[in-house]
């Protein structure tokens, strides 16, 4: 911010000098005076625009301070460090890029991760070759730390949480090719209900379940939102084939509450990574959350709604939940796979 303010002050000084020079030449060389005045007016416009950006950024950063303070309230030390890191990334990137899609902001590589993330990274690197071999044998081509190492937060949680999940069904929202379902199927004695919007991805999902002879996973080819509706989207078969894309492929969106009733499920764990539909998914799952008090692991890195509104909504509508913010990747200056991991306080 200091650099932008210095640029602004230098702009004012340069503009003032040009205006004075133009006045001095006004009686002697009219053409030169006119050119200098024109340049001065252009500089005034540029400086004004720059200062407007500076003020807008400072106002936005002030708003961010308040939002992050709300997120940090009641969380543990690791969560605070993760949020401090996320806040730094936003501060350093948003001056030049105010897009609402947070993907476009992840390029501040000089900002270092929280120290404990490097411990996880060292463990991941020591295990990665073995994990890759195992995944390839299972038919999984793309390997993601959030799935294979962090296991959507389950790798580091306590035994009470694991026991709770073991005795209930799991909802896998945004199932992709089934990499998460393979992992989650080992955490429950009941059923993993997976939901995937992309028909192309769902086909690969079924191949992988068949290859691994998985019996306790059920796939539903629908997306998840806050209401049941019909949409058209771009089905590329890639990770970003979400309901927010525009295309010609017809699909149905449903809600967690609707599907719990339809499937007669008793949900103990909800994993969700929905390309920006996370808040809507929680809105459509609130009755399930109240009734079954599941553990929840949800990606909140796609947009501001996910990042700033899911935790306050949960706090307002559900009693006695613990909230943790976790990073499930290792890229410096990025907060891809920023995850809100929350669970009932009685499981602490």
NUKE-412150 format. One line per 2 residues: number of its first residue (from 0); their letters; for each residue x, y, z of C-alpha. Coordinates in steps of 0.05 Angstrom, whole numbers, plus 5000, padded with zeros to 4 digits. Example, Ala and Ser with C-alpha at 12.3 -4.5 7.8 and 13.67 -1.06 7.14 Angstrom:
0	AS	5246,4910,5156  5273,4979,5143
END
This chain:
0	XX	5000,5000,5000  5059,5048,5014
2	XX	5082,5041,4942  5014,5061,4915
4	XX	5011,5122,4961  5081,5145,4940
6	XX	5061,5137,4867  5000,5180,4881
8	XX	5041,5236,4914  5092,5235,4858
10	XX	5035,5240,4808  5008,5302,4843
12	XX	5077,5334,4843  5089,5318,4770
14	XX	5021,5344,4750  5031,5409,4789
16	XX	5098,5421,4755  5069,5410,4687
18	XX	5011,5458,4701  5061,5512,4725
20	XX	5104,5501,4663  5043,5505,4618
22	XX	5023,5571,4650  5093,5599,4637
24	XX	5090,5579,4563  5019,5601,4552
26	XX	5037,5670,4525  5099,5648,4487
28	XX	5084,5582,4454  5010,5566,4453
30	XX	5019,5497,4422  5069,5475,4475
32	XX	5023,5502,4530  4964,5463,4501
34	XX	5003,5398,4499  5028,5407,4570
36	XX	4957,5422,4595  4931,5359,4558
38	XX	4986,5317,4590  4968,5347,4658
40	XX	4895,5329,4650  4913,5258,4632
42	XX	4958,5253,4693  4902,5281,4737
44	XX	4856,5225,4711  4908,5171,4723
46	XX	4925,5196,4793  4852,5202,4811
48	XX	4839,5130,4787  4900,5105,4825
50	XX	4879,5139,4889  4808,5114,4881
52	XX	4837,5043,4877  4879,5055,4939
54	XX	4820,5080,4979  4775,5024,4954
56	XX	4828,4973,4972  4836,5002,5042
58	XX	4761,5001,5053  4757,4929,5028
60	XX	4815,4908,5072  4780,4940,5131
62	XX	4719,4899,5115  4763,4837,5109
64	XX	4792,4849,5178  4722,4846,5208
66	XX	4703,4784,5167  4766,4746,5186
68	XX	4758,4766,5259  4689,4733,5257
70	XX	4719,4670,5226  4775,4666,5278
72	XX	4728,4674,5337  4726,4609,5377
74	XX	4776,4571,5335  4841,4537,5355
76	XX	4912,4563,5344  4924,4525,5280
78	XX	4859,4551,5250  4879,4622,5268
80	XX	4946,4613,5233  4911,4585,5171
82	XX	4864,4644,5169  4921,4694,5180
84	XX	4956,4663,5121  4893,4665,5078
86	XX	4883,4738,5097  4954,4756,5076
88	XX	4943,4723,5008  4879,4763,4997
90	XX	4910,4829,5019  4969,4822,4972
92	XX	4929,4800,4912  4864,4840,4914
94	XX	4892,4909,4899  4902,4891,4826
96	XX	4849,4837,4820  4780,4845,4852
98	XX	4747,4786,4818  4697,4747,4859
100	XX	4726,4681,4835  4781,4666,4885
102	XX	4818,4620,4836  4845,4682,4801
104	XX	4879,4707,4865  4926,4649,4880
106	XX	4993,4674,4856  5030,4705,4915
108	XX	5085,4653,4922  5128,4694,4969
110	XX	5077,4687,5026  5097,4627,5067
112	XX	5051,4573,5093  5039,4564,5168
114	XX	5099,4527,5198  5060,4463,5213
116	XX	5040,4457,5140  5113,4444,5123
118	XX	5113,4386,5172  5053,4357,5135
120	XX	5088,4370,5069  5150,4332,5091
122	XX	5106,4273,5111  5068,4276,5045
124	XX	5132,4276,5004  5160,4217,5042
126	XX	5096,4177,5028  5079,4203,4959
128	XX	5113,4150,4916  5078,4093,4953
130	XX	5012,4130,4950  5019,4141,4875
132	XX	5033,4067,4863  4973,4046,4904
134	XX	4926,4096,4870  4949,4076,4801
136	XX	4935,4003,4819  4865,4025,4839
138	XX	4854,4062,4773  4863,4132,4802
140	XX	4905,4174,4754  4905,4242,4788
142	XX	4931,4243,4860  4909,4297,4908
144	XX	4936,4308,4979  4868,4329,5005
146	XX	4842,4260,4988  4900,4212,4995
148	XX	4939,4245,5051  4892,4289,5092
150	XX	4832,4244,5075  4788,4305,5079
152	XX	4809,4319,5150  4798,4249,5177
154	XX	4872,4232,5179  4883,4278,5239
156	XX	4818,4275,5277  4806,4240,5343
158	XX	4777,4171,5357  4709,4197,5380
160	XX	4699,4229,5312  4721,4166,5276
162	XX	4675,4123,5317  4616,4169,5303
164	XX	4629,4165,5228  4640,4090,5230
166	XX	4570,4079,5256  4535,4124,5206
168	XX	4527,4136,5131  4572,4184,5092
170	XX	4550,4235,5041  4604,4249,4988
172	XX	4584,4313,4952  4623,4327,4889
174	XX	4647,4255,4880  4690,4265,4817
176	XX	4718,4197,4794  4711,4163,4861
178	XX	4778,4176,4893  4744,4204,4955
180	XX	4692,4148,4956  4747,4095,4957
182	XX	4778,4128,5018  4712,4143,5054
184	XX	4686,4072,5043  4740,4049,5092
186	XX	4716,4097,5147  4645,4070,5154
188	XX	4610,4005,5167  4550,4032,5131
190	XX	4541,4065,5062  4576,4121,5025
192	XX	4525,4159,4983  4563,4196,4929
194	XX	4535,4252,4886  4565,4274,4820
196	XX	4536,4324,4770  4580,4305,4710
198	XX	4555,4245,4671  4624,4237,4640
200	XX	4657,4234,4708  4604,4188,4736
202	XX	4621,4137,4682  4693,4136,4706
204	XX	4668,4132,4778  4631,4068,4764
206	XX	4691,4037,4729  4735,4050,4789
208	XX	4684,4022,4839  4677,3959,4797
210	XX	4753,3952,4790  4762,3955,4865
212	XX	4700,3913,4881  4672,3966,4928
214	XX	4604,3945,4954  4584,4000,5002
216	XX	4584,4060,4954  4521,4084,4919
218	XX	4526,4137,4864  4472,4187,4847
220	XX	4481,4229,4784  4455,4294,4811
222	XX	4486,4358,4837  4475,4389,4905
224	XX	4445,4457,4920  4394,4491,4965
226	XX	4333,4473,4923  4314,4418,4875
228	XX	4318,4444,4804  4336,4429,4732
230	XX	4397,4463,4702  4441,4463,4640
232	XX	4516,4463,4650  4582,4449,4613
234	XX	4599,4375,4624  4674,4373,4609
236	XX	4687,4314,4654  4740,4355,4690
238	XX	4745,4378,4762  4711,4444,4747
240	XX	4649,4413,4715  4604,4448,4766
242	XX	4533,4474,4767  4559,4545,4760
244	XX	4584,4532,4689  4543,4548,4627
246	XX	4529,4495,4575  4479,4449,4542
248	XX	4481,4387,4586  4418,4377,4626
250	XX	4424,4358,4699  4384,4357,4764
252	XX	4404,4391,4828  4377,4366,4894
254	XX	4388,4379,4968  4420,4338,5023
256	XX	4356,4341,5063  4316,4313,5004
258	XX	4365,4257,4992  4370,4237,5065
260	XX	4295,4228,5066  4294,4191,4999
262	XX	4351,4144,5018  4332,4137,5091
264	XX	4403,4153,5109  4432,4168,5177
266	XX	4489,4214,5162  4552,4218,5204
268	XX	4599,4252,5156  4589,4301,5099
270	XX	4647,4315,5051  4634,4371,5002
272	XX	4674,4404,4947  4624,4436,4901
274	XX	4659,4488,4858  4625,4547,4893
276	XX	4560,4515,4914  4584,4500,4985
278	XX	4540,4552,5020  4478,4530,4981
280	XX	4493,4457,4999  4496,4475,5073
282	XX	4430,4514,5067  4399,4451,5037
284	XX	4428,4406,5090  4409,4444,5153
286	XX	4354,4397,5176  4400,4338,5168
288	XX	4455,4373,5207  4406,4389,5263
290	XX	4379,4318,5265  4442,4276,5258
292	XX	4497,4325,5277  4547,4299,5225
294	XX	4620,4316,5220  4629,4362,5160
296	XX	4689,4375,5114  4674,4428,5062
298	XX	4718,4465,5012  4710,4540,5022
300	XX	4761,4567,4972  4718,4578,4910
302	XX	4684,4644,4927  4671,4695,4982
304	XX	4604,4664,5001  4637,4598,5019
306	XX	4695,4630,5054  4658,4681,5097
308	XX	4586,4657,5104  4585,4582,5118
310	XX	4613,4586,5189  4567,4644,5211
312	XX	4507,4608,5181  4524,4544,5219
314	XX	4536,4582,5284  4468,4616,5277
316	XX	4429,4553,5261  4464,4495,5296
318	XX	4485,4492,5369  4552,4469,5398
320	XX	4595,4456,5337  4671,4461,5336
322	XX	4701,4496,5275  4771,4484,5247
324	XX	4803,4515,5185  4851,4469,5150
326	XX	4895,4474,5088  4897,4409,5048
328	XX	4950,4430,4998  5022,4456,5003
330	XX	5026,4513,4952  5057,4577,4980
332	XX	5017,4640,4967  4954,4600,4952
334	XX	4895,4575,4993  4869,4523,4945
336	XX	4835,4467,4985  4822,4512,5044
338	XX	4773,4469,5084  4724,4482,5140
340	XX	4724,4420,5184  4669,4421,5236
342	XX	4640,4371,5285  4594,4368,5345
344	XX	4626,4392,5410  4607,4327,5444
346	XX	4659,4292,5399  4716,4336,5421
END
